[in-house]
């Protein structure tokens, strides 16, 4: 049983990304009048991560333009912000965390909002990842007109990096293990659309590439595939996903989900872990799925923001169970893709509109139930689909794809 908070209670939040900042704000809005200490390991004032692979790497925005909150907000909310301060150990029994400098801090509530770590493939000099602002300067200095860049991984982030580099005038080679881009998300019909999009914008896309190694050779960085193919460039960006940062939780004995179920720290609907008083939120949290059943872990900005807010309120004593259908977006070239739910390439797909005209919404079904939607050009359709998924609405397929019928006519009363 977790004791009720008092004015003397201290909440420690490990991780100063969107989940951590939103949790701190949620705690204050729910009436927490104790201490809040927000600890981040980056030197930067907390910032929004999605623009890093788009506006920031292209130079369209500065770091100060993507801050989550202005600097004075933390003082106004009485939130102690400690930057560039890694937390190296958690003692769940003693309710303490230890910082890299040796300082030990006690807590009454603890939130682990540690996010994830970009997967690496190589320690070659030319190999890069792009997840934080600290990754930007060295990479950006190499993205000059005519420069050749290789991107390994044609998922959302890899495709965004490729598109941004093309916008800067770079020659881009994009490598993907699967047969089509965005393989975890899109069925073949939509994946082929992205093949055409990349090629039309001058990106050299190679699929069915199993990368064996990335090495420095002859002054360049070489990517070698299992089938003998090889590509070389001065710089290679590895964009093959992230692993949830569960090290603190695992060492402290918290329950960790298996890789087969998404990994991450196991939490309940209020974000509480297997140990009372300790919570997790955002990319690192493996939570119950109120729509599909089972559990899931979501790596999207909107989820981290809203989950962080709900868990922060729960930490303050509010009954704020979290059950939200995910939503995310991706900007590539001049195309804005929006996704909701849990679409998989194996699901049945019905398309309303024209894929060729980049004006459509694709609805994904599993055993007759709407499970996800993807759109270009029709954000209102995705917003409606998100509501339908949450409500478990059943739909008439023939009306759903009929452009002459109103979208609402698809609902089975």
C-alpha positions in Angstrom: 0.0 0.0 0.0 1.4 3.4 -1.0 1.0 6.1 1.7 -1.0 9.2 0.8 1.2 12.1 -0.2 1.9 14.9 2.2 3.4 18.4 1.7 6.8 16.9 2.8 6.6 14.1 0.2 9.2 14.0 -2.6 8.6 12.7 -6.1 11.7 11.9 -8.2 11.3 11.7 -12.0 14.2 10.0 -13.9 14.1 11.2 -17.5 13.5 14.7 -18.7 11.8 14.0 -22.0 8.2 14.5 -22.8 6.9 11.7 -20.6 8.9 13.1 -17.6 8.0 16.7 -18.1 4.3 15.8 -18.7 4.2 13.7 -15.5 5.6 16.6 -13.5 2.9 18.9 -14.9 0.3 16.2 -14.3 1.3 15.9 -10.7 1.0 19.6 -10.0 -2.3 19.8 -11.8 -3.6 17.0 -9.7 -2.7 18.8 -6.5 0.7 17.4 -5.5 2.2 20.0 -3.2 5.3 18.1 -2.2 8.7 18.3 -3.9 9.2 17.3 -7.5 12.7 16.6 -8.7 13.1 16.1 -12.5 16.5 14.5 -13.4 17.8 14.3 -17.0 21.1 13.0 -18.3 21.2 15.5 -21.3 22.7 19.0 -20.9 19.8 20.5 -22.8 16.7 22.1 -21.5 14.0 19.4 -22.2 13.0 19.4 -25.8 10.6 17.8 -28.3 12.3 14.9 -30.0 10.3 14.4 -33.3 11.8 17.6 -35.0 15.4 16.3 -34.5 15.2 14.1 -37.7 13.3 16.8 -39.6 13.4 20.6 -38.8 16.5 20.4 -36.6 18.7 18.4 -39.0 17.6 20.6 -41.9 18.3 23.8 -40.0 14.7 25.0 -40.2 14.4 25.3 -36.4 16.8 25.9 -33.6 17.0 24.0 -30.3 15.3 26.9 -28.5 12.3 26.6 -30.8 11.6 23.0 -29.8 11.7 23.3 -26.0 8.9 21.4 -24.2 8.5 24.3 -21.7 10.3 27.6 -21.3 13.0 27.6 -18.6 11.1 29.7 -16.2 8.1 27.3 -16.2 10.1 24.8 -14.0 10.6 27.5 -11.4 7.0 28.7 -11.6 5.8 25.1 -11.0 8.3 24.5 -8.2 9.9 21.7 -10.2 13.6 21.1 -9.5 15.3 20.4 -12.8 18.7 18.8 -12.8 20.3 18.4 -16.2 23.3 16.4 -17.3 22.9 14.2 -14.2 22.8 10.5 -14.9 21.0 8.2 -12.4 23.2 5.1 -12.0 21.4 3.0 -9.4 17.9 2.5 -7.9 17.4 0.9 -4.5 13.7 0.0 -4.6 13.6 -1.3 -1.0 15.2 1.8 0.5 13.4 4.2 -1.9 16.6 5.9 -3.1 18.4 6.7 -6.3 22.1 7.2 -6.7 23.5 9.8 -9.1 26.7 9.5 -11.1 28.5 11.8 -8.7 27.7 9.6 -5.8 24.8 11.6 -4.3 21.9 9.6 -2.9 18.4 11.0 -3.1 15.4 9.5 -1.3 11.8 9.5 -2.7 8.3 8.8 -1.8 7.2 8.4 -5.4 9.5 7.5 -8.3 8.8 7.7 -12.0 11.1 6.0 -14.6 10.6 7.9 -17.8 13.9 6.7 -19.2 12.8 6.3 -22.8 15.0 4.3 -25.1 18.5 3.9 -26.6 19.2 4.0 -30.3 20.3 0.6 -31.5 23.9 0.5 -32.8 25.5 -1.7 -35.4 29.0 -0.5 -35.6 31.8 1.6 -34.0 33.1 2.7 -37.4 34.2 6.4 -37.4 31.6 7.2 -40.1 28.6 5.5 -38.4 26.1 7.7 -36.7 22.7 7.5 -34.9 20.3 10.4 -34.7 18.1 10.4 -31.5 19.3 13.4 -29.4 20.3 17.0 -30.0 23.8 16.0 -29.1 23.8 13.8 -32.2 23.0 16.7 -34.6 26.1 18.9 -34.9 28.6 16.3 -36.2 26.0 14.8 -38.6 24.6 18.1 -39.8 28.1 19.3 -40.7 28.4 16.5 -43.1 25.0 17.0 -44.8 26.1 19.3 -47.5 25.0 19.5 -51.2 26.4 16.7 -53.2 27.6 14.8 -50.1 26.7 11.0 -50.1 24.9 9.6 -47.2 23.8 6.0 -46.5 20.8 5.4 -44.2 20.4 1.9 -42.8 16.7 1.3 -42.0 13.7 2.6 -43.9 11.3 2.8 -41.0 9.8 6.1 -39.9 13.0 7.7 -38.6 15.3 6.4 -41.3 12.9 7.5 -44.0 12.6 11.0 -42.4 16.4 11.3 -42.2 16.7 10.3 -45.9 14.0 12.8 -46.9 15.7 15.6 -44.8 19.1 14.9 -46.3 17.7 15.0 -49.9 16.1 18.3 -49.0 19.6 19.5 -48.1 20.9 18.4 -51.5 22.7 15.2 -50.4 22.9 12.1 -52.5 21.1 9.4 -50.4 21.2 5.6 -50.4 18.5 4.1 -48.2 18.9 0.4 -47.2 16.1 -1.7 -45.8 16.0 -5.4 -44.6 12.4 -5.9 -45.6 11.0 -6.0 -49.2 9.3 -2.6 -48.8 9.8 0.5 -46.6 7.9 0.9 -43.3 7.5 -2.9 -43.1 6.1 -3.1 -39.6 3.4 -0.5 -40.4 2.2 -0.7 -43.9 0.7 -3.4 -46.2 2.4 -3.9 -49.6 0.1 -1.5 -51.4 1.1 1.4 -49.2 4.7 0.3 -48.9 5.0 0.4 -52.7 3.7 4.0 -52.6 6.7 4.9 -50.4 9.1 3.1 -52.8 7.8 5.4 -55.5 7.9 8.5 -53.2 11.6 7.9 -52.4 12.6 7.2 -56.0 10.6 10.3 -57.3 12.6 12.4 -54.9 16.0 11.0 -56.0 16.7 8.7 -53.1 18.4 5.4 -54.1 16.4 2.8 -52.2 17.6 -0.8 -51.9 15.3 -3.4 -50.2 15.9 -7.0 -49.1 19.3 -5.9 -47.7 20.6 -7.9 -44.7 23.5 -5.8 -43.4 26.4 -7.9 -42.1 28.8 -5.2 -41.0 29.7 -1.5 -41.3 33.4 -0.8 -41.3 35.9 2.0 -42.1 37.8 1.2 -45.3 39.8 3.4 -47.6 38.8 6.7 -46.0 35.1 5.9 -46.3 32.5 3.9 -44.3 31.4 0.7 -46.1 28.1 -1.2 -45.5 28.3 -4.8 -46.5 25.3 -7.0 -47.1 25.0 -10.8 -46.7 24.5 -11.3 -50.4 27.9 -9.6 -51.3 26.6 -6.2 -52.2 28.4 -3.2 -50.7 27.9 0.6 -50.5 30.3 3.2 -49.3 30.0 6.8 -48.2 31.7 9.3 -45.8 28.8 8.9 -43.3 26.3 6.2 -42.5 23.3 6.8 -40.3 22.0 3.7 -38.5 18.2 4.0 -38.0 17.1 0.5 -36.9 15.0 1.4 -33.9 15.6 1.7 -30.2 15.7 -0.5 -27.1 13.8 0.5 -24.0 16.1 1.8 -21.3 15.3 -0.7 -18.6 18.7 -1.0 -16.9 17.8 0.8 -13.7 14.6 -1.1 -13.3 16.0 -4.5 -14.1 18.9 -4.1 -11.6 16.4 -3.0 -9.0 14.2 -6.1 -9.4 11.2 -4.5 -11.2 9.3 -6.8 -13.6 10.5 -6.5 -17.2 8.5 -7.6 -20.2 10.0 -10.2 -22.5 11.2 -9.0 -25.9 8.4 -11.1 -27.5 5.8 -8.9 -25.7 7.6 -5.6 -26.6 10.1 -5.4 -23.7 10.0 -2.5 -21.3 9.0 -2.1 -17.7 5.7 -3.8 -16.8 3.1 -1.3 -15.5 -0.6 -1.4 -14.6 -3.3 1.0 -16.0 -2.1 3.7 -13.6 1.6 3.3 -14.6 2.6 1.6 -11.4 5.3 -1.0 -11.7 5.6 -4.3 -9.8 6.9 -2.4 -6.8 4.4 0.0 -5.1 5.4 3.7 -5.2 7.5 3.2 -8.4 6.0 4.1 -11.7 7.1 4.1 -15.4 5.7 6.1 -18.3 6.3 6.7 -22.0 8.5 4.7 -24.4 9.9 2.5 -21.6 6.5 1.4 -20.2 4.8 -1.9 -21.2 1.1 -1.3 -20.4 -2.2 -3.1 -20.6 -4.0 -2.7 -24.0 -7.6 -1.9 -23.1 -8.7 -2.3 -26.8 -6.9 -5.4 -28.0 -6.3 -7.1 -24.6 -2.8 -8.2 -23.6 0.0 -5.7 -23.3 1.8 -3.3 -25.6 4.6 -0.7 -25.6 4.3 2.4 -27.7 7.2 4.5 -29.1 5.2 7.6 -30.1 5.4 11.2 -28.9 1.7 11.6 -28.4 1.5 8.5 -26.3 4.5 9.5 -24.1 3.0 12.9 -23.5 -0.5 11.7 -22.6 0.7 8.6 -20.7 3.1 10.8 -18.7 0.3 13.2 -17.8 -2.0 10.4 -16.7 0.7 8.6 -14.6 1.8 11.9 -13.0 -1.8 12.4 -11.9 -2.0 8.9 -10.5 1.3 9.5 -8.6 -0.5 12.5 -7.0 -3.3 10.3 -5.9 -5.8 10.8 -8.7 -7.7 7.9 -10.3 -6.4 8.4 -13.8 -6.3 5.0 -15.5 -4.7 5.3 -19.0 -6.5 3.7 -22.0 -5.7 5.6 -25.2 -5.6 4.5 -28.9 -2.1 5.6 -30.2 -1.7 8.3 -32.9 1.5 9.4 -34.6 2.7 11.2 -37.7 5.6 11.3 -40.1 6.8 14.0 -42.5 8.7 12.7 -45.5 9.4 15.0 -48.5 6.2 16.9 -48.9 4.0 14.1 -47.6 2.4 14.0 -44.1 1.5 10.4 -43.0 -0.8 10.0 -40.0 -1.4 6.7 -38.2 -3.7 5.6 -35.4 -4.3 2.3 -33.7 -2.2 -0.8 -34.2 -2.1 -1.4 -38.0 0.0 -4.3 -39.2 1.0 -5.4 -42.7 -0.9 -8.7 -42.1 -4.3 -7.1 -41.5 -7.1 -6.8 -44.0 -7.1 -3.3 -45.5 -9.9 -1.2 -47.1 -9.0 2.1 -48.8 -11.2 5.1 -49.1 -9.9 7.6 -51.7 -6.9 7.4 -54.0 -3.4 6.1 -53.0 -1.9 7.4 -56.3 -3.2 10.9 -55.6 -2.0 10.8 -52.0 -5.5 11.4 -50.9 -6.8 8.5 -49.0 -7.4 6.7 -45.7 -6.7 3.0 -45.3 -8.6 1.2 -42.6 -7.1 -2.0 -41.1 -9.2 -4.8 -39.8 -8.5 -7.9 -37.7 -11.2 -10.5 -37.8 -13.7 -7.9 -38.8 -12.8 -5.4 -36.1 -11.3 -2.0 -37.0 -7.8 -2.0 -35.5 -6.0 0.9 -37.2 -6.0 3.5 -39.9 -3.4 5.3 -42.0 -3.9 8.5 -44.0 -2.3 10.9 -46.3 -4.5 14.0 -46.9 -7.4 13.0 -44.7 -6.6 13.7 -41.1 -10.3 13.9 -40.2 -10.8 10.3 -41.3 -8.0 9.2 -38.9 -9.5 11.2 -36.0 -12.8 9.5 -36.7 -11.2 6.1 -36.9 -9.4 6.6 -33.6 -12.7 7.2 -31.9 -14.3 4.2 -33.6 -11.4 1.9 -32.5 -11.7 3.1 -28.9 -15.4 2.5 -28.9 -15.2 -0.9 -30.6 -17.6 0.3 -33.4 -18.5 -2.2 -36.1 -18.5 -0.9 -39.7 -20.0 -1.7 -43.1 -17.1 -2.2 -45.5 -19.0 -1.3 -48.6 -20.0 2.1 -47.2 -16.5 2.7 -45.8 -14.9 2.7 -49.3 -17.8 4.4 -51.0 -16.8 8.0 -51.6 -20.4 8.9 -52.4 -21.5 7.9 -48.9 -20.8 9.8 -45.7 -18.2 8.3 -43.5 -20.7 8.1 -40.7 -22.9 5.9 -42.9 -20.4 3.1 -42.4 -21.4 2.6 -38.7 -23.6 -0.4 -38.0 -26.2 0.9 -35.6 
